[in-house]
Amino acid sequence: NMQLKQQLLKQITPLLGNNFVCVSCEKSKKYGTNEYDGYKILVSIQDPSSPIYFDLIQVKVKNLTPSISGENIENIQNRKLNFSNLTMGIYNSDFTFYADDFSVDKMKGKVNE
């Protein structure tokens, strides 16, 4: 039942916490084409209260003009990111993660390096 899955995923999403640190970011292409459709961002979950603390997830942001400006995208490694409307899905039995937009969290700056 699709509706049941969506309800459960909505309940699970907050368990990710809200402390995501960028590991890598690259432009993503629409499946089967050379057309860019957004960004694939690998993040480390840095919220100690999350059951998947320190795990990595890939978030797909289908937005070619995110709130972060273009010249900053190269410099977001190790930065804390904010995602707007972070949602989870299931595709081929794997969890997928999507967001409408992303930006660098200005409060924290760089994580201890």
Secondary structure in CASP SS format (residue, H / E / C, confidence):
PFRMAT SS
TARGET T0000
AUTHOR 0000-0000-0000
METHOD secondary structure of the structure
MODEL  1
N C 1.00
M H 1.00
Q H 1.00
L H 1.00
K H 1.00
Q H 1.00
Q H 1.00
L H 1.00
L H 1.00
K H 1.00
Q H 1.00
I H 1.00
T H 1.00
P H 1.00
L H 1.00
L H 1.00
G C 1.00
N C 1.00
N C 1.00
F E 1.00
V E 1.00
C E 1.00
V E 1.00
S E 1.00
C E 1.00
E E 1.00
K E 1.00
S E 1.00
K E 1.00
K C 1.00
Y C 1.00
G C 1.00
T C 1.00
N C 1.00
E C 1.00
Y E 1.00
D E 1.00
G E 1.00
Y E 1.00
K E 1.00
I E 1.00
L E 1.00
V E 1.00
S E 1.00
I E 1.00
Q C 1.00
D C 1.00
P C 1.00
S C 1.00
S C 1.00
P C 1.00
I C 1.00
Y C 1.00
F C 1.00
D C 1.00
L E 1.00
I E 1.00
Q E 1.00
V E 1.00
K E 1.00
V E 1.00
K C 1.00
N C 1.00
L C 1.00
T C 1.00
P C 1.00
S C 1.00
I C 1.00
S C 1.00
G H 1.00
E H 1.00
N H 1.00
I H 1.00
E C 1.00
N C 1.00
I C 1.00
Q C 1.00
N C 1.00
R E 1.00
K E 1.00
L E 1.00
N E 1.00
F E 1.00
S E 1.00
N C 1.00
L C 1.00
T E 1.00
M E 1.00
G E 1.00
I E 1.00
Y E 1.00
N C 1.00
S C 1.00
D E 1.00
F E 1.00
T E 1.00
F E 1.00
Y E 1.00
A E 1.00
D C 1.00
D E 1.00
F E 1.00
S E 1.00
V E 1.00
D C 1.00
K C 1.00
M C 1.00
K C 1.00
G C 1.00
K E 1.00
V C 1.00
N C 1.00
E C 1.00
END
